[in-house]
Structure formats: C-alpha cells, structure tokens
Amino acid sequence: MDLNKVLAQLHEELENLDAAILSLERLQHEGRRRGRPPKALSQLSRTVRAARKENPADEVIPEEG
C-alpha cells in the first residue's frame, strides 16, 4: 500500500467534504430573502414582461410527445 497515494486521496476527500459543508452552511443561512427585490431586478422583470406583451408569438411552447 502506497502511503503517499492514500494521503493524497484523503486530502482530496477532505477538500470535497469542506466544499459540501460550506455549501450547506450557505444554504442554511440564506433562506428566503425578505423585502422588495433590488431596483435593477424589478426593472428587468418589467422589461421582460413588456417584451412578451409586444411579441407573444416569440414565446417557446414545448412540444408534446
């Protein structure tokens, strides 16, 4: 058994576990945002809605079957 190879695999697994833990902690603390969305986001939503009203034929309709 090559000890250096085992140590390298353990270090790699430790990095993967650290990344997974960090991701879960971020999800736990983020939760749902409260309050009004940022101004840029609401402006973008209005722009998209206006564009859809002007060109309803441009919307993609999924095919069945």
C-alpha positions in Angstrom: 0.0 0.0 0.0 1.4 3.4 -1.1 1.0 5.7 1.9 1.5 8.8 -0.2 -1.3 7.8 -2.5 -3.6 7.2 0.4 -2.8 10.5 1.9 -3.4 12.3 -1.4 -6.8 10.6 -1.7 -7.7 11.6 1.9 -6.7 15.2 1.3 -8.8 15.3 -1.9 -11.8 13.8 0.0 -11.3 16.4 2.8 -11.5 19.2 0.2 -14.7 17.7 -1.2 -16.2 17.5 2.3 -15.2 21.0 3.1 -16.8 22.3 -0.1 -20.0 20.4 0.7 -20.2 21.7 4.3 -19.6 25.2 3.1 -22.4 24.9 0.5 -24.9 23.6 3.1 -24.0 26.3 5.6 -24.6 28.9 2.9 -28.0 27.4 2.1 -28.9 27.3 5.8 -28.1 31.0 6.3 -29.6 32.3 3.1 -33.1 31.1 3.4 -35.7 33.2 1.7 -35.0 36.9 1.1 -37.4 39.3 2.6 -38.4 42.6 1.3 -38.5 44.3 -2.0 -36.2 43.0 -4.8 -33.3 45.3 -5.9 -34.3 48.0 -8.3 -32.3 46.5 -11.2 -34.1 43.2 -10.8 -37.6 44.7 -10.8 -36.7 46.9 -13.9 -35.5 43.8 -15.7 -38.8 42.0 -14.9 -40.8 44.9 -16.2 -38.7 44.9 -19.4 -39.2 41.2 -20.0 -42.9 41.4 -19.4 -43.3 44.3 -21.8 -41.3 42.5 -24.5 -43.6 39.4 -24.1 -46.7 41.6 -24.5 -45.3 43.1 -27.7 -44.3 39.8 -29.2 -46.4 36.9 -27.8 -45.6 34.7 -30.8 -41.9 34.7 -29.8 -42.6 32.6 -26.7 -41.5 29.0 -26.9 -44.2 26.4 -26.5 -43.0 22.9 -25.5 -43.9 20.1 -27.8 -45.9 17.2 -26.5 -44.9 13.7 -27.4 
